[in-house]
Amino acid sequence: MILFLTSHMGGNRFPPQDPQPKPVLQENRFTENLKKFWPERAKVLLIASDPCEHTILSSIADDFSKTLPMAGLPVEYVLPLDDRNEAAAENLSQYDVIIHAGGHVPTQNAFFQKIRLKEKYEGWHGIVIGISAGTMNCASTVYAHPELDGEAVDPDYQRFIPGLGLCEHQILPHFQYIRTLTLDGMRAIDEIAASDSRGRCFLCLNDGAYALQKDGKTTVYGEAYLLKDGVLTQICRDNESTLL
């Protein structure tokens, strides 16, 4: 299995009201590296973050069906998977590429558990692309950083939840944005994530950065940091790469 763990990969409308989808990410050799493994005409499964948001997921799938070939990544189809067609996850061998959409981490995590995605991945060999929450949920233990009002002060909110076990990296995407945020009166990184990193290590990716995992090795491309025991350290810059 080859993992591309991204903050975002472009290729769709964001925000959804945009008149045209954005191109697939070119920064930090993302498309270049993806082409190395892309099959001749990929069968792509796009898995929802919120399985009830049918219109958004269908729109993203439609965008990818156009923008991936434009980036030199030909597809046979892009199939959206949500609560309308959960049986599409029963046999992953029919897909070459699986994309985990971005969104709310616990919501997507619950859907992954419902369709038993972790066990479906056993023995599957293909390309997985995580986008934001879809990247975070790839970890064995997911750091579900609070993001909605009330989550940071809710004693019942679970910040560490079981994930897919595709990687060991607990990832914080959109880092250049999250580090400016305040949630429930606390700074999202300096007070919430830094405290949660005691005894742990979070990989923090700016938009445009990503981690590529292949054959048990992980290479980070673009601006990225490690947040470990409350200490933030830059490990990579744009247009550079580093082996974790």
C-alpha positions as CSV (number, residue, x, y, z in Angstrom):
1,M,0.0,0.0,0.0
2,I,1.2,3.5,-0.8
3,L,-0.1,6.4,1.3
4,F,-0.2,10.1,0.3
5,L,-1.2,11.9,3.5
6,T,-2.1,15.5,2.6
7,S,-3.5,18.6,4.1
8,H,-5.3,19.1,0.8
9,M,-4.7,17.8,-2.7
10,G,-6.7,20.3,-4.7
11,G,-8.8,19.1,-7.6
12,N,-12.2,20.2,-6.3
13,R,-14.2,23.3,-5.5
14,F,-13.2,24.7,-2.1
15,P,-15.2,26.3,-0.8
16,P,-18.1,24.4,-2.5
17,Q,-19.5,27.7,-3.9
18,D,-16.4,28.2,-6.1
19,P,-17.4,28.3,-9.8
20,Q,-14.6,26.1,-10.9
21,P,-12.6,23.4,-9.2
22,K,-9.0,24.1,-8.3
23,P,-6.2,22.2,-10.1
24,V,-4.7,19.1,-8.4
25,L,-1.8,20.1,-6.2
26,Q,1.5,20.7,-8.0
27,E,3.5,22.0,-5.1
28,N,6.3,20.0,-3.6
29,R,6.2,17.5,-6.4
30,F,2.8,16.0,-5.3
31,T,1.4,15.3,-8.8
32,E,4.9,14.3,-10.0
33,N,5.2,11.7,-7.2
34,L,1.6,10.5,-7.5
35,K,2.2,9.8,-11.3
36,K,5.0,7.3,-10.4
37,F,2.4,4.9,-8.9
38,W,-0.8,5.8,-10.8
39,P,-2.2,3.0,-13.0
40,E,-3.1,3.5,-16.6
41,R,-6.8,4.2,-15.9
42,A,-7.5,4.3,-12.2
43,K,-10.7,3.1,-10.6
44,V,-11.1,5.5,-7.8
45,L,-13.3,5.2,-4.6
46,L,-13.9,8.5,-2.8
47,I,-15.1,7.9,0.8
48,A,-17.1,10.5,2.6
49,S,-16.3,12.4,5.8
50,D,-20.0,12.9,6.5
51,P,-22.0,10.1,4.9
52,C,-25.1,12.2,4.9
53,E,-23.6,15.0,2.8
54,H,-24.6,13.5,-0.5
55,T,-24.5,16.6,-2.6
56,I,-21.1,17.7,-1.5
57,L,-19.5,14.3,-2.0
58,S,-21.0,13.8,-5.4
59,S,-19.8,17.3,-6.5
60,I,-16.2,16.4,-5.3
61,A,-16.3,13.1,-7.2
62,D,-17.5,14.9,-10.3
63,D,-14.7,17.5,-9.9
64,F,-12.0,14.8,-9.5
65,S,-13.3,12.9,-12.5
66,K,-12.3,16.0,-14.6
67,T,-9.3,17.4,-12.8
68,L,-7.3,14.2,-12.2
69,P,-7.0,13.5,-15.9
70,M,-6.2,17.1,-16.5
71,A,-3.2,16.6,-14.2
72,G,-2.1,13.5,-16.1
73,L,-3.8,11.1,-13.7
74,P,-6.3,9.3,-16.0
75,V,-9.4,7.7,-14.3
76,E,-11.9,5.1,-15.4
77,Y,-14.3,6.5,-12.8
78,V,-14.5,8.2,-9.4
79,L,-17.2,6.5,-7.3
80,P,-18.5,8.4,-4.2
81,L,-19.1,6.2,-1.2
82,D,-21.5,7.4,1.5
83,D,-24.6,6.0,3.3
84,R,-26.4,5.5,0.0
85,N,-24.1,2.8,-1.2
86,E,-22.1,1.3,1.8
87,A,-21.9,-2.0,0.0
88,A,-19.3,-0.4,-2.4
89,A,-16.7,-0.9,0.4
90,E,-17.3,-4.7,0.6
91,N,-14.6,-5.6,-2.0
92,L,-11.8,-3.1,-2.2
93,S,-9.9,-5.2,-4.8
94,Q,-12.0,-3.5,-7.5
95,Y,-10.4,-0.1,-6.8
96,D,-6.9,1.1,-7.6
97,V,-7.1,4.3,-5.6
98,I,-9.0,5.2,-2.5
99,I,-9.4,8.8,-1.4
100,H,-10.5,9.7,2.1
101,A,-12.4,13.1,1.9
102,G,-11.8,15.9,4.5
103,G,-14.2,17.0,7.1
104,H,-15.0,16.4,10.8
105,V,-12.6,13.7,12.1
106,P,-14.9,11.9,14.6
107,T,-17.8,11.9,12.1
108,Q,-15.7,10.3,9.4
109,N,-14.1,7.9,12.0
110,A,-17.6,6.7,13.0
111,F,-18.4,6.0,9.3
112,F,-15.2,4.2,8.8
113,Q,-16.0,2.0,11.7
114,K,-19.6,1.4,10.5
115,I,-18.4,0.1,7.1
116,R,-15.5,-1.8,8.8
117,L,-13.0,-0.1,6.6
118,K,-10.0,-1.1,8.7
119,E,-10.6,-4.8,8.1
120,K,-11.4,-4.3,4.4
121,Y,-8.0,-2.7,3.9
122,E,-6.2,-5.9,5.1
123,G,-4.4,-7.4,2.1
124,W,-5.3,-4.6,-0.2
125,H,-2.5,-3.1,-2.3
126,G,-3.2,0.2,-3.9
127,I,-2.9,4.0,-3.4
128,V,-4.6,5.7,-0.5
129,I,-4.9,9.5,-0.5
130,G,-5.9,11.2,2.7
131,I,-7.3,14.7,2.7
132,S,-7.2,16.5,6.1
133,A,-9.5,14.5,8.3
134,G,-9.1,11.6,5.9
135,T,-5.4,11.8,6.6
136,M,-5.8,12.0,10.3
137,N,-8.0,8.9,10.4
138,C,-5.3,6.8,8.8
139,A,-3.4,6.6,12.1
140,S,-3.5,3.6,14.4
141,T,-4.5,6.1,17.2
142,V,-6.1,9.2,15.8
143,Y,-5.5,12.6,17.4
144,A,-8.9,14.2,16.9
145,H,-7.9,17.7,17.6
146,P,-11.0,19.7,18.8
147,E,-12.3,21.9,16.0
148,L,-15.9,22.8,16.8
149,D,-17.1,25.2,19.5
150,G,-17.4,23.4,22.8
151,E,-15.3,20.4,21.9
152,A,-12.2,21.7,23.7
153,V,-14.0,22.0,27.0
154,D,-16.3,19.0,26.7
155,P,-15.1,16.4,29.2
156,D,-16.8,13.7,27.1
157,Y,-15.1,14.6,23.8
158,Q,-12.6,11.9,22.8
159,R,-9.4,13.4,21.5
160,F,-7.7,10.0,20.9
161,I,-9.7,7.4,19.0
162,P,-8.9,4.2,17.2
163,G,-8.1,4.7,13.5
164,L,-7.4,2.6,10.4
165,G,-3.9,1.6,11.4
166,L,-2.4,2.5,8.0
167,C,0.3,4.6,9.6
168,E,1.6,5.5,13.0
169,H,1.8,9.3,12.4
170,Q,-0.7,11.5,14.3
171,I,-1.1,14.3,11.8
172,L,-2.4,17.9,12.2
173,P,-3.2,19.3,8.7
174,H,-3.8,23.0,7.7
175,F,-1.2,23.9,10.3
176,Q,-0.5,27.4,9.0
177,Y,-4.2,28.1,9.6
178,I,-4.9,26.1,12.8
179,R,-2.0,27.8,14.7
180,T,-3.8,31.1,14.3
181,L,-7.1,29.9,15.8
182,T,-8.6,30.2,19.2
183,L,-11.2,27.7,20.3
184,D,-13.3,27.9,23.5
185,G,-11.0,30.7,24.7
186,M,-7.8,28.7,24.1
187,R,-5.1,28.9,21.4
188,A,-5.6,25.8,19.2
189,I,-1.9,24.9,19.0
190,D,-0.1,26.7,21.9
191,E,-2.6,25.6,24.5
192,I,-4.7,22.7,23.2
193,A,-2.4,20.7,20.9
194,A,0.8,21.5,22.8
195,S,-0.7,20.1,26.0
196,D,-2.0,17.0,24.2
197,S,1.4,16.4,22.8
198,R,2.9,15.5,26.2
199,G,4.3,12.1,25.8
200,R,3.3,12.1,22.1
201,C,4.5,13.5,18.7
202,F,2.3,15.2,16.2
203,L,3.3,15.7,12.5
204,C,2.0,19.2,11.5
205,L,1.6,19.8,7.8
206,N,1.0,23.2,6.2
207,D,-1.3,23.2,3.1
208,G,0.8,22.1,0.2
209,A,2.8,19.7,2.3
210,Y,2.2,16.0,2.5
211,A,3.8,12.7,3.7
212,L,4.4,9.8,1.4
213,Q,4.6,6.4,3.0
214,K,5.9,3.4,1.0
215,D,7.6,0.2,2.0
216,G,7.5,1.2,5.6
217,K,9.3,4.5,5.1
218,T,7.8,8.0,5.3
219,T,9.1,11.0,3.4
220,V,7.7,14.5,4.2
221,Y,7.5,17.0,1.4
222,G,7.0,20.7,2.0
223,E,6.7,22.9,5.1
224,A,6.2,20.6,8.1
225,Y,6.8,20.5,11.9
226,L,6.9,18.1,14.8
227,L,5.0,19.0,17.9
228,K,6.5,16.8,20.7
229,D,6.1,17.2,24.4
230,G,4.9,20.7,23.9
231,V,7.9,21.8,21.7
232,L,7.5,22.7,18.1
233,T,10.3,22.0,15.7
234,Q,10.4,22.6,11.9
235,I,11.6,19.6,10.0
236,C,11.0,20.5,6.4
237,R,10.6,23.5,4.1
238,D,8.7,24.1,0.9
239,N,10.5,22.5,-2.2
240,E,12.4,20.2,0.2
241,S,11.9,16.7,1.5
242,T,13.0,14.8,4.6
243,L,12.8,11.2,5.7
244,L,11.0,10.8,9.0
